[in-house]
Amino acid sequence: MLGSDCRPVRAILFDKSEQANWALGWHQDRTICVRERRGVPGFGPWTIKSGLLHVAPPFDLLAGMLTLRVHLDDVPADNAPLLIAPGSHRFGRVSVEDIESVVQACGIQTCAAKAGDIWLYSTPILHASEASARPRRRRVLQLDYAAGSLPNGLEWAGI
């Protein structure tokens, strides 16, 4: 899908449990994890997330990325599955003010899964997740994939 130079550029383990049961509202993933800060036109603002340097790249870069989610536990409808708005990645960078109307236009898909299932989607798709109705373990390994290098000496942090 992304070509022969496609590679994983970020890995995150989500681990929801009875002790850590959070909800996350509708949003797009808008940042990438990089090794060091460099002044590259079109990249910014810069943030630190979980001790790692992130930057918001031009939207075209995000639009060329894919996110793969490997479910380590069953994720039925009552265990906080990922919710996506199918096709919302085609709207470009969606402003906070427009998220609700884009979600309404696209509809909502619940991404229930069995342990071992894999979901693959365009990285900037609008997505959300609720807190689990019956808190139990929900571990998901998320891998972001991209093709090619970053411009002007900017480097992926790697995994």
Secondary structure, 3 states (H helix, E strand, C coil): CCCCCEEEEEEEEEEECCCCCCCEEEECCCCEEECCCCCCCCCCCEEEECCEEEECCCHHHHHCCEEEEEECCCECCCCCCEEECCCHHHHCCCCHHHHHHHHHHHCCEEECECCCCEEEEECCCCEEECCCCCCCCEEEEEEEEEECCCCCCCCECCC
